[in-house]
Amino acid sequence: MSERIIYPLMLVALGLGWGATQPLGKIATETGHGPFGLIFWQLVVCVIVLGAITLVRGKGLVLTPAALRFSVIVAVMGTLVPNATFYISVEKLPAGVMSILISAVPMLAFPLALALGMDRFSWLRLMGLVLGLAGVGLIAAPDAGVATAGTLALLPLALVGPLFYALEATYVARHGTAEMDAVQAMFMASLVGLLICTPIMLLLGHWFNPLAEFGRPEAALTLSSAIHALCYAGYVWLAARAGSVFAAQCSYIVTGAGVFWAMALLGEQFSPIVWVSLVLMLCGVALVTPRGRGRAAVA
């Protein structure tokens, strides 16, 4: 199948899957557990899911210096920092707003990629990014009825996650995955992330036992973590093959899917202007085409 078909299909699948994790993440915070406790159990699920896939495929851990360096960087930039700011922010912000803010990823990835000479400037690509930004602006507008004055103070914190996702996407596209395939890479990153997260969680007193009272929040955390594990592996594969700017476009679809999932799972309601913005964002995705070859080949 042609790259021009495979890459956009993967983009849509990632967006739909990750879009569901936004409202599921909000449900997971209902019990008031600390962010690093939630991240710890998220990483446990990721290690189990990705470890099982790795075992079935007959591939093990890669313990080279390059693989360990990749795992530490991706664990910090792609999980620990953005997830901590996400769980803190989503307690107060609507899940729809968090889905909107994820669209900042390509806006941040684009200048990073240009500055490093990893992508060439084109007016068509810029037009796609502008359309996406316009869509985000419409959703965030006061008339859209999404953001309120009381939640604006948390927006800078919520934007830390998209910044680190953009940095991570650029790093993966530039350096590849240290000769690991996508599943191996994310299994390693999740395992290393778990090792880093554990002492932080214990030091901050964020430990909790989800099996003590396994209810809706714990189920949401488990499902969200499993979806995240699979989508994360797919994202690394796409960023390495199609480039960080193109891979980051899944944030637009995450925004649209997140709005729908927030309505379905949380009963959040949005004005008609939101649907206009979704059309603009999807048009922006269509205008951004993947480059011919990625910087790293990932099986």
Secondary structure as the mmCIF struct_conf table of DSSP 4:
data_model
#
loop_
_struct_conf.conf_type_id
_struct_conf.id
_struct_conf.beg_label_comp_id
_struct_conf.beg_label_asym_id
_struct_conf.beg_label_seq_id
_struct_conf.end_label_comp_id
_struct_conf.end_label_asym_id
_struct_conf.end_label_seq_id
HELX_RH_AL_P HELX_RH_AL_P1 GLU A 3 ALA A 28
HELX_RH_3T_P HELX_RH_3T_P1 THR A 29 THR A 31
HELX_RH_AL_P HELX_RH_AL_P2 PRO A 35 VAL A 56
TURN_TY1_P TURN_TY1_P1 ARG A 57 GLY A 58
BEND BEND1 THR A 64 THR A 64
HELX_RH_AL_P HELX_RH_AL_P3 PRO A 65 ALA A 75
HELX_RH_PI_P HELX_RH_PI_P1 VAL A 76 LEU A 80
HELX_RH_AL_P HELX_RH_AL_P4 VAL A 81 VAL A 90
TURN_TY1_P TURN_TY1_P2 GLU A 91 LYS A 92
BEND BEND2 LEU A 93 LEU A 93
HELX_RH_AL_P HELX_RH_AL_P5 ALA A 95 LEU A 101
TURN_TY1_P TURN_TY1_P3 ILE A 102 SER A 103
HELX_RH_AL_P HELX_RH_AL_P6 ALA A 104 ALA A 115
TURN_TY1_P TURN_TY1_P4 LEU A 116 GLY A 117
BEND BEND3 MET A 118 ASP A 119
HELX_RH_AL_P HELX_RH_AL_P7 TRP A 123 ALA A 140
BEND BEND4 ALA A 141 ALA A 141
HELX_RH_3T_P HELX_RH_3T_P2 PRO A 142 ALA A 144
TURN_TY1_P TURN_TY1_P5 GLY A 145 GLY A 145
HELX_RH_3T_P HELX_RH_3T_P3 ALA A 149 LEU A 154
HELX_RH_AL_P HELX_RH_AL_P8 LEU A 155 ALA A 158
TURN_TY1_P TURN_TY1_P6 LEU A 159 LEU A 159
HELX_RH_AL_P HELX_RH_AL_P9 VAL A 160 HIS A 175
TURN_TY1_P TURN_TY1_P7 GLY A 176 GLU A 179
HELX_RH_AL_P HELX_RH_AL_P10 ALA A 182 LEU A 204
TURN_TY1_P TURN_TY1_P8 GLY A 205 GLY A 205
TURN_TY1_P TURN_TY1_P9 PRO A 210 GLU A 213
HELX_RH_AL_P HELX_RH_AL_P11 ARG A 216 ALA A 242
HELX_RH_AL_P HELX_RH_AL_P12 SER A 244 ALA A 247
TURN_TY1_P TURN_TY1_P10 ALA A 248 GLN A 249
HELX_RH_AL_P HELX_RH_AL_P13 CYS A 250 LEU A 266
HELX_RH_AL_P HELX_RH_AL_P14 PRO A 272 LEU A 287
BEND BEND5 GLY A 292 ARG A 293
BEND BEND6 ARG A 295 ALA A 296
#
